[in-house]
Amino acid sequence: MRVAVVSNHDHTGVINRFGQPIPEFGDREEVESVVAALQEGGHETLICDGDKGLLATLERFMPPDRQSRPSGIVFNLAWGSQGERPEAGVPAMLEMAGVPCTGPGPLGYGLAFDKVIIKRLIRDRGVPTPNFRVMRLGTETTGDLRFPLVVKPRYECASFGLQLAHEPAQLRQAVEVIVTLYAQDALVEEYIDGREITVALLGNRELEVLPLVEYDFRDREKRCLTREAKQRRICPGQIGSRLATVLQDISVATFLECQCRDYARVDLRIDRSGQAFVLEINNMPSLRMRASYVLAARTAGYTFSSLVNRILDVAHMRYFGIGIPNAEHASNRGRRIGSS
């Protein structure tokens, strides 16, 4: 099968530079690893930039057959380059042009990019999430929120701008920094002191729950998920079966409510009493070799190649009702949960 791997390395391919730019997330090593895995799976590949020339490039690489059916699929790794919902840009282009792709559609990306909307959605479904407020000014009231408070940009990811405020003066400064640097509202939520777990999910109508990953804070007083802390992980996490089932169930509910597709990662905290809270969902988790999602998949028995090709296969199944012909897949060892 023809598979185009789309990412955003060159942000110059736009008609105008307009609106809020986003940090460059593109990882060439990740793209090259995914391409190598797809080639190992027997696919013909092409690397594309998710810019204004994307559709013309795809039309040449994967022209429709005589019945106007797609002759290929996109493996989407594009974060976008600018705008209010940059991640939704490439999926929206592909949807308009009739090109299938891995991962969420524009609605799913638009939802997940807004942390506040996600929290409201899952809370309405009964999924626990920390109490929160949206703040534009550091002098606004925090209402009934209890310190310490986690302060982060409403629309960023990868822990950009994350701060911990222990008292009003720190909160005021943190909010002002976010509004100034990121030109957006600050999400202020209660800090959950406890363990942090990430749950990797794979599939659609029937979800495979991969082994749980726990971040090791090593008894640090400030138990925040900084970039340094992300490198210390335990998989599978040492979690009792009853709690593990709770974590899996609320992660699946979050996946479904947030319009995720094919694969995603849910981040949770467990407080001192054993109560779980969903912090965020990443509907296009990193596929870097050392990423938490890949660690969970390896623990489940996948090789990197079989994981990438499995993601492609579940996307193909979602579009066409069948897996990719002659595709080789690893055995599925995670817990499967139906979506009904």
PLY file of the C-alpha trace (Angstrom):
ply
format ascii 1.0
element vertex 340
property float x
property float y
property float z
element edge 339
property int vertex1
property int vertex2
end_header
0.00 0.00 0.00
1.09 3.58 -0.62
1.54 5.42 2.66
2.41 9.11 2.89
3.92 10.17 6.23
2.94 13.80 6.83
4.66 16.06 9.34
5.50 19.75 9.84
9.21 20.44 9.56
9.09 23.41 7.21
6.67 26.11 8.38
7.25 28.33 5.34
4.76 26.54 3.10
1.82 28.84 3.82
0.23 31.67 1.87
0.57 34.06 4.81
2.10 33.93 8.26
-0.99 34.82 10.21
-2.19 34.29 13.74
-0.51 32.56 16.64
2.44 30.35 15.60
3.09 27.15 17.52
6.39 25.70 18.73
8.04 23.30 16.31
7.30 19.76 17.45
8.43 17.90 14.36
10.95 15.17 15.11
12.81 13.95 12.04
14.02 10.86 13.87
10.42 9.94 14.70
9.36 10.39 11.06
12.28 8.35 9.76
11.59 5.57 12.27
7.93 5.41 11.25
8.88 5.35 7.56
11.35 2.51 8.17
8.69 0.55 10.06
6.17 1.01 7.25
8.72 -0.09 4.67
9.43 -3.15 6.78
5.70 -3.83 6.59
5.95 -3.85 2.79
4.49 -0.41 2.10
5.62 2.18 -0.45
6.25 5.42 1.44
6.60 9.13 0.84
7.46 11.88 3.35
5.38 15.05 2.93
5.15 18.43 4.64
1.66 19.35 5.86
1.54 22.65 3.98
-0.32 24.31 1.10
1.19 21.90 -1.45
0.16 18.74 0.37
-2.92 17.80 -1.64
-1.17 18.16 -5.00
1.69 15.97 -3.73
-0.72 13.32 -2.48
-2.72 13.33 -5.72
0.45 12.48 -7.63
1.56 9.83 -5.14
-1.78 8.09 -4.59
-4.14 8.86 -7.49
-7.65 7.36 -7.13
-8.48 4.14 -8.93
-11.13 3.84 -11.66
-13.94 3.80 -9.09
-12.52 6.98 -7.46
-11.51 5.02 -4.39
-8.35 5.94 -2.44
-5.20 4.12 -3.51
-3.28 4.99 -0.37
-3.45 6.38 3.14
-1.71 9.07 5.19
0.14 8.30 8.41
-0.38 11.66 10.09
2.35 13.07 12.34
1.58 16.74 11.61
1.13 19.17 14.50
0.28 22.10 12.24
2.14 25.37 12.08
-0.24 28.17 13.00
-3.82 29.10 13.84
-6.27 28.53 16.67
-6.47 24.75 16.14
-3.24 23.93 14.25
-3.43 20.15 14.71
-6.78 20.10 12.91
-5.36 21.68 9.74
-3.97 18.61 7.97
-6.89 16.29 8.90
-9.33 18.94 7.64
-7.49 19.16 4.30
-7.45 15.40 3.96
-11.10 15.03 4.88
-12.07 17.63 2.30
-10.01 15.91 -0.40
-11.18 12.39 0.46
-7.83 11.05 1.66
-7.91 8.57 4.58
-5.46 9.08 7.44
-4.48 7.74 10.82
-5.62 9.50 13.97
-8.54 11.81 14.71
-10.43 13.95 12.27
-10.53 17.74 12.57
-13.18 17.59 15.30
-11.12 15.28 17.48
-8.01 17.41 17.14
-9.94 20.60 17.73
-11.38 19.22 20.95
-8.18 17.76 22.35
-6.18 20.93 21.72
-8.44 22.78 24.17
-7.77 21.48 27.68
-10.78 23.29 29.12
-13.28 21.82 26.65
-11.87 18.35 27.26
-12.25 18.70 31.02
-15.85 19.85 30.66
-16.67 17.00 28.27
-15.30 14.22 30.42
-16.68 15.70 33.64
-20.16 15.71 32.10
-19.67 12.02 31.31
-18.82 11.35 34.96
-15.06 11.01 34.51
-13.21 12.62 37.46
-10.83 15.49 36.66
-9.25 18.08 39.01
-11.34 21.16 39.87
-10.34 24.09 37.71
-10.90 27.65 36.59
-9.92 29.62 33.49
-8.04 32.82 34.26
-6.94 35.77 32.15
-5.77 37.98 35.00
-3.72 36.90 37.98
-5.91 39.00 40.23
-9.09 37.04 39.47
-10.66 35.05 42.26
-9.84 31.36 42.52
-13.23 30.62 44.02
-13.18 27.38 46.00
-9.94 26.06 44.47
-7.41 24.90 47.02
-3.67 25.60 46.84
-1.30 24.39 45.56
-2.52 25.01 42.01
-1.18 23.84 38.67
-1.08 26.63 36.09
-0.63 25.91 32.38
-1.59 27.35 28.99
-5.05 26.39 27.81
-3.91 25.25 24.35
-0.33 23.97 24.68
1.03 20.48 25.22
4.28 18.70 26.18
4.33 20.48 29.57
5.02 23.84 27.95
4.47 26.64 30.47
3.48 24.33 33.34
3.98 25.94 36.78
3.02 25.12 40.36
1.69 27.95 42.56
1.60 27.58 46.36
0.12 30.98 47.20
-1.70 33.91 45.50
1.43 35.87 44.57
2.88 32.89 42.71
-0.45 32.28 41.01
-0.69 35.87 39.83
2.79 35.72 38.37
2.20 32.34 36.70
-1.03 33.51 35.03
0.62 36.70 33.78
3.54 34.75 32.33
1.23 32.42 30.40
-0.98 35.23 29.07
2.11 37.21 28.00
4.22 34.42 26.51
1.49 32.30 24.97
-1.20 34.91 24.23
-3.94 32.70 25.68
-5.89 31.98 28.83
-4.38 30.08 31.74
-5.92 26.85 32.96
-5.69 26.77 36.75
-6.48 23.46 38.44
-6.00 21.86 41.81
-2.76 19.96 42.20
-3.32 16.26 42.85
-0.56 14.99 45.10
0.11 11.36 44.27
1.11 8.93 41.55
0.99 9.73 37.83
-0.03 7.05 35.35
-0.38 7.07 31.59
-2.70 4.67 29.77
-1.97 3.84 26.13
-4.92 2.81 23.96
-4.95 1.21 20.52
-7.93 0.55 18.26
-11.43 1.88 17.69
-14.61 -0.13 18.21
-12.63 -2.61 20.29
-9.85 -0.91 22.24
-6.65 -2.59 23.33
-5.39 -1.23 26.64
-1.61 -1.51 26.74
0.35 -2.03 29.99
0.16 0.96 32.32
3.17 3.27 32.61
3.97 5.00 35.91
6.26 8.00 36.21
8.88 7.67 38.93
9.21 10.93 40.90
11.73 9.35 43.31
10.21 10.94 46.41
10.65 14.43 45.02
8.73 17.04 46.98
7.56 18.69 43.75
5.81 15.85 41.97
5.23 17.62 38.64
5.74 15.97 35.29
8.69 17.99 34.04
10.68 16.92 30.99
13.27 15.38 33.33
10.68 13.36 35.21
9.28 11.99 31.95
12.48 10.01 31.44
11.97 7.91 34.60
9.18 5.40 34.08
8.04 2.03 35.34
6.21 -0.32 32.99
4.13 -2.13 33.87
3.24 0.13 36.78
2.83 -1.57 40.15
-0.94 -1.11 40.40
-3.50 -3.44 41.92
-5.96 -5.13 39.59
-9.02 -3.27 40.91
-7.43 0.16 40.50
-6.00 -0.84 37.13
-9.50 -1.69 35.93
-10.76 1.73 37.07
-7.91 3.48 35.25
-8.56 1.51 32.09
-12.31 2.12 32.15
-12.12 5.88 32.62
-9.37 6.09 29.99
-11.59 4.30 27.47
-14.49 6.63 28.37
-12.21 9.63 27.81
-11.01 8.23 24.46
-14.58 7.81 23.22
-15.89 11.13 24.53
-13.03 13.08 22.95
-13.55 11.66 19.45
-10.20 9.87 19.39
-9.34 7.36 16.68
-6.80 4.57 16.26
-4.46 5.37 19.17
-4.16 7.78 22.10
-2.66 8.24 25.54
-4.55 9.30 28.69
-2.65 10.90 31.59
-4.00 10.44 35.13
-3.16 11.15 38.75
-4.02 8.93 41.72
-4.34 10.82 45.00
-3.38 9.55 48.45
-6.82 7.98 48.96
-6.67 6.04 45.69
-9.02 8.33 43.72
-8.06 8.63 40.04
-8.31 11.88 38.08
-7.86 12.39 34.34
-5.45 15.23 33.64
-5.25 15.26 29.85
-5.53 13.18 26.71
-3.05 13.11 23.85
-4.76 11.89 20.70
-1.51 11.78 18.72
1.01 10.53 21.28
4.67 10.59 20.40
6.05 7.57 18.55
9.63 8.37 19.42
11.57 5.27 20.39
11.72 6.32 24.08
8.16 7.64 24.29
5.78 6.31 26.94
3.36 5.03 24.32
6.08 3.00 22.62
7.30 1.70 25.99
3.81 0.44 26.79
3.54 -1.24 23.39
6.92 -2.93 23.73
5.91 -4.23 27.16
2.77 -5.68 25.53
4.94 -7.60 23.06
4.98 -5.28 20.05
8.11 -4.40 18.17
8.28 -0.80 17.00
7.59 -1.96 13.44
4.59 -4.10 14.40
3.17 -1.21 16.47
3.36 1.29 13.60
1.86 -1.18 11.15
-0.88 -2.08 13.64
-1.85 1.60 13.93
-2.03 1.78 10.15
-4.11 -1.39 10.01
-6.70 -0.24 12.56
-7.07 3.02 10.62
-7.59 1.05 7.39
-10.16 -1.13 9.16
-12.00 1.97 10.36
-12.27 3.36 6.83
-12.82 0.22 4.77
-14.08 -2.46 7.18
-11.12 -4.76 6.55
-7.49 -4.85 7.57
-4.69 -4.23 5.11
-4.32 -7.32 2.91
-1.29 -9.47 3.76
-0.34 -7.20 6.68
1.69 -8.83 9.42
0.69 -7.89 12.96
1.96 -8.67 16.41
-0.27 -10.56 18.78
-2.47 -8.31 20.90
-1.69 -8.84 24.55
-3.43 -5.88 26.19
-6.86 -5.86 27.73
-9.60 -5.35 25.13
-12.66 -3.30 25.93
-15.63 -2.89 23.60
-17.02 0.58 22.95
-20.64 -0.35 23.52
0 1
1 2
2 3
3 4
4 5
5 6
6 7
7 8
8 9
9 10
10 11
11 12
12 13
13 14
14 15
15 16
16 17
17 18
18 19
19 20
20 21
21 22
22 23
23 24
24 25
25 26
26 27
27 28
28 29
29 30
30 31
31 32
32 33
33 34
34 35
35 36
36 37
37 38
38 39
39 40
40 41
41 42
42 43
43 44
44 45
45 46
46 47
47 48
48 49
49 50
50 51
51 52
52 53
53 54
54 55
55 56
56 57
57 58
58 59
59 60
60 61
61 62
62 63
63 64
64 65
65 66
66 67
67 68
68 69
69 70
70 71
71 72
72 73
73 74
74 75
75 76
76 77
77 78
78 79
79 80
80 81
81 82
82 83
83 84
84 85
85 86
86 87
87 88
88 89
89 90
90 91
91 92
92 93
93 94
94 95
95 96
96 97
97 98
98 99
99 100
100 101
101 102
102 103
103 104
104 105
105 106
106 107
107 108
108 109
109 110
110 111
111 112
112 113
113 114
114 115
115 116
116 117
117 118
118 119
119 120
120 121
121 122
122 123
123 124
124 125
125 126
126 127
127 128
128 129
129 130
130 131
131 132
132 133
133 134
134 135
135 136
136 137
137 138
138 139
139 140
140 141
141 142
142 143
143 144
144 145
145 146
146 147
147 148
148 149
149 150
150 151
151 152
152 153
153 154
154 155
155 156
156 157
157 158
158 159
159 160
160 161
161 162
162 163
163 164
164 165
165 166
166 167
167 168
168 169
169 170
170 171
171 172
172 173
173 174
174 175
175 176
176 177
177 178
178 179
179 180
180 181
181 182
182 183
183 184
184 185
185 186
186 187
187 188
188 189
189 190
190 191
191 192
192 193
193 194
194 195
195 196
196 197
197 198
198 199
199 200
200 201
201 202
202 203
203 204
204 205
205 206
206 207
207 208
208 209
209 210
210 211
211 212
212 213
213 214
214 215
215 216
216 217
217 218
218 219
219 220
220 221
221 222
222 223
223 224
224 225
225 226
226 227
227 228
228 229
229 230
230 231
231 232
232 233
233 234
234 235
235 236
236 237
237 238
238 239
239 240
240 241
241 242
242 243
243 244
244 245
245 246
246 247
247 248
248 249
249 250
250 251
251 252
252 253
253 254
254 255
255 256
256 257
257 258
258 259
259 260
260 261
261 262
262 263
263 264
264 265
265 266
266 267
267 268
268 269
269 270
270 271
271 272
272 273
273 274
274 275
275 276
276 277
277 278
278 279
279 280
280 281
281 282
282 283
283 284
284 285
285 286
286 287
287 288
288 289
289 290
290 291
291 292
292 293
293 294
294 295
295 296
296 297
297 298
298 299
299 300
300 301
301 302
302 303
303 304
304 305
305 306
306 307
307 308
308 309
309 310
310 311
311 312
312 313
313 314
314 315
315 316
316 317
317 318
318 319
319 320
320 321
321 322
322 323
323 324
324 325
325 326
326 327
327 328
328 329
329 330
330 331
331 332
332 333
333 334
334 335
335 336
336 337
337 338
338 339
